[in-house]
Amino acid sequence: MSEQARLDLQRRQRLGMVEAIWGEHKTAAQIAPILVRLQAHGEPALATRVDAAKAAAVSDLLAADPATAPLLPQLQHHPEARGLSLGEPLAARPALGSVVVLSGGTSDLPVAAEAQLALTWHGIASELLLDVGVAGLHRLLNQLERLQAARVLIACAGMEGALPTVLAGLVPQPVIGVPVSVGYGVSAGGQAALHGMLASCAPGLTVVNIDNGYGAAMAALRILSSGAAAAS
């Protein structure tokens, strides 16, 4: 397997997060050696946006090389999150606190699951809370007590993207909004949700790019790590 990437193996020491592989526009032949090299350096190896067919192709490449075939049992595809991992995540860090990842509807699950997978891969405890969108506001209101234990909330929503604004007006924790490319024509592939979140009247709402569950997870990690550093 050829090696084309220059890995940032000091990112965890520098930023507290591990370099992830953007898999959607990479081939299996590019992804496989990066996973292997990360794992060989003791870094959690995670690729995002990898579908089942590409994951199978990566598996075939590892199996075909005698040097990497023994790693095959450690390769895992996470279909809901569209992620591919090799090896084990970082050890759990309960002292940093936990994150709740919410979605407006079950159609937002791939993005929410990506955020949860990225958090798990960094040792952060998290919980998924699905289908609590504002079309049935009582569903969210019934869960407010459950949200109190979380240090950070990640809210994924398509359509008009109102969930993060409502949430940020109800609870004091940091809320990270993730616009999702779900909705009819005028939703414009998540643009309506993005603009709605950016124009939010809820002070302090943080917004990441469309469908960027991984980026939301890393924003949450920065918040948790900063809080832990300030407390020490």
C-alpha positions in Angstrom: 0.0 0.0 0.0 1.4 3.4 -1.0 1.8 6.3 1.5 0.8 9.7 0.1 -0.3 11.6 3.3 1.8 13.6 5.7 0.2 12.8 9.1 -0.1 15.3 11.9 1.1 12.9 14.6 1.5 15.7 17.2 -2.1 17.0 17.0 -3.2 15.2 20.1 -0.3 16.7 22.1 -0.9 20.1 20.6 -4.7 20.4 20.5 -6.0 17.4 22.5 -7.6 15.8 19.4 -6.5 13.2 16.9 -6.2 13.8 13.2 -9.2 12.2 11.5 -9.3 11.0 7.8 -11.8 12.7 5.5 -12.8 9.6 3.7 -15.5 10.7 1.2 -13.1 12.0 -1.4 -10.3 9.5 -0.8 -10.0 6.1 -2.3 -9.7 2.9 -0.3 -6.1 2.7 -1.4 -5.4 6.1 0.2 -7.4 5.4 3.4 -6.0 2.0 4.3 -2.3 3.1 4.7 -3.3 6.2 6.7 -5.3 4.1 9.2 -2.4 1.7 9.5 0.2 4.4 10.1 -2.0 6.1 12.7 -2.5 2.9 14.5 1.2 2.0 14.3 2.0 5.4 16.0 -0.4 4.7 18.8 -3.0 7.1 17.6 -6.7 6.3 17.4 -7.4 5.8 13.7 -10.7 7.1 12.4 -12.0 7.9 8.9 -15.2 9.8 8.4 -17.7 9.6 5.5 -16.9 6.1 4.5 -19.7 4.0 3.0 -20.0 0.3 3.2 -18.6 -0.4 -0.2 -15.4 1.7 0.5 -15.1 0.1 3.9 -15.2 -3.3 2.3 -12.5 -2.2 -0.2 -10.3 -1.1 2.7 -10.8 -4.4 4.4 -9.8 -6.3 1.2 -6.6 -4.2 0.9 -5.6 -5.0 4.5 -6.4 -8.7 4.0 -4.3 -8.9 0.8 -1.1 -7.6 2.5 0.6 -10.1 4.8 1.9 -7.1 6.8 -1.5 -5.7 7.6 -3.7 -8.8 7.5 -3.3 -9.4 11.3 -4.9 -6.0 11.8 -8.2 -7.0 10.1 -10.0 -7.9 13.3 -9.4 -4.4 14.6 -11.1 -2.8 11.6 -14.7 -1.7 12.2 -17.2 0.0 10.0 -19.8 2.2 11.8 -22.7 2.3 9.3 -24.9 4.8 11.1 -22.1 7.3 11.5 -20.5 6.4 8.1 -17.1 6.0 9.9 -14.3 3.5 9.7 -11.9 2.8 12.6 -8.9 0.7 13.2 -7.9 -0.2 16.8 -9.3 1.2 20.0 -10.5 4.7 20.9 -8.8 6.8 23.6 -9.4 5.8 27.2 -12.6 7.2 28.7 -12.1 10.6 30.4 -15.1 11.0 32.7 -13.6 14.0 34.4 -14.2 16.1 31.3 -18.0 15.5 31.5 -20.5 14.3 29.0 -22.2 15.5 25.9 -25.8 15.0 24.7 -26.2 14.9 20.9 -29.7 15.8 19.9 -31.5 15.6 16.5 -34.6 17.3 15.2 -35.7 14.1 13.4 -34.4 10.6 12.7 -33.3 11.8 9.2 -30.6 13.7 11.0 -29.2 10.5 12.5 -26.1 10.1 10.2 -24.8 13.5 11.3 -25.6 13.0 14.9 -24.0 9.6 14.9 -20.9 11.0 13.4 -20.6 13.5 16.2 -21.1 10.7 18.8 -18.6 8.5 17.1 -16.0 11.3 17.1 -16.6 12.0 20.8 -16.3 8.3 21.7 -13.1 8.1 19.8 -11.7 10.8 22.0 -12.8 9.2 25.2 -15.8 11.5 25.8 -19.0 10.0 27.2 -22.0 10.9 25.1 -25.7 10.1 24.6 -27.9 10.3 21.5 -31.4 11.9 21.9 -33.2 11.6 18.6 -36.5 13.1 17.2 -37.0 16.0 19.6 -37.6 18.7 16.9 -39.7 21.7 17.3 -42.6 20.3 15.2 -43.6 18.6 18.5 -42.0 20.9 21.1 -43.3 18.8 24.0 -40.9 16.1 23.0 -38.0 18.4 23.8 -39.6 19.9 26.9 -40.1 16.4 28.3 -36.3 15.8 28.1 -35.0 19.0 29.8 -34.3 17.2 33.1 -32.3 14.6 31.2 -30.1 17.3 29.6 -29.1 18.9 32.9 -26.3 16.4 33.5 -24.5 17.2 30.2 -21.7 19.7 30.0 -22.2 20.5 26.3 -25.2 19.9 23.9 -24.9 19.3 20.2 -28.1 19.9 18.3 -28.4 18.6 14.7 -31.4 19.9 12.6 -32.4 20.2 9.0 -35.5 21.9 7.5 -35.5 25.5 9.1 -32.9 24.4 11.8 -34.8 25.8 14.8 -33.8 23.2 17.3 -30.5 24.7 18.5 -32.1 28.2 18.9 -34.9 26.8 21.0 -32.5 24.7 23.1 -30.1 27.6 23.7 -33.1 29.6 25.0 -34.0 26.9 27.5 -30.7 25.6 29.0 -27.5 27.3 30.2 -24.9 24.8 28.7 -23.0 25.6 25.6 -25.1 24.6 22.5 -23.4 23.7 19.2 -25.8 23.8 16.2 -25.2 21.5 13.3 -27.3 22.4 10.2 -28.3 19.2 8.3 -28.9 18.8 4.6 -32.4 17.5 5.1 -35.6 19.2 3.8 -37.7 20.1 0.8 -36.5 22.4 -2.0 -36.2 25.7 -0.3 -34.1 24.0 2.4 -31.4 24.1 -0.3 -29.3 21.3 1.0 -29.0 22.7 4.6 -28.5 26.3 3.6 -31.8 27.4 5.2 -30.9 25.6 8.4 -27.4 27.1 8.4 -28.7 30.7 7.8 -31.4 30.2 10.5 -28.8 29.1 13.0 -26.4 31.9 12.1 -29.3 34.4 12.5 -30.4 33.0 15.8 -31.6 35.3 18.5 -30.3 33.0 21.2 -27.1 34.6 22.5 -24.0 32.4 22.5 -25.2 29.7 20.1 -22.2 28.2 18.2 -22.8 26.9 14.7 -20.6 24.6 12.5 -20.8 23.9 8.8 -23.6 21.8 7.1 -23.5 18.1 8.1 -20.3 18.7 10.1 -20.9 16.3 13.0 -17.2 15.7 13.4 -16.5 19.5 13.7 -19.2 19.8 16.3 -17.7 17.0 18.3 -14.3 18.7 18.2 -15.8 22.0 19.3 -17.4 20.2 22.2 -14.0 18.7 23.0 -12.4 22.1 23.1 -15.0 23.4 25.5 -14.7 20.4 27.8 -10.9 20.5 27.8 -10.8 24.2 28.5 -13.2 23.8 31.4 -11.0 21.0 32.8 -7.9 23.1 32.4 -9.5 26.1 34.1 -10.6 24.0 37.1 -7.2 22.5 37.6 
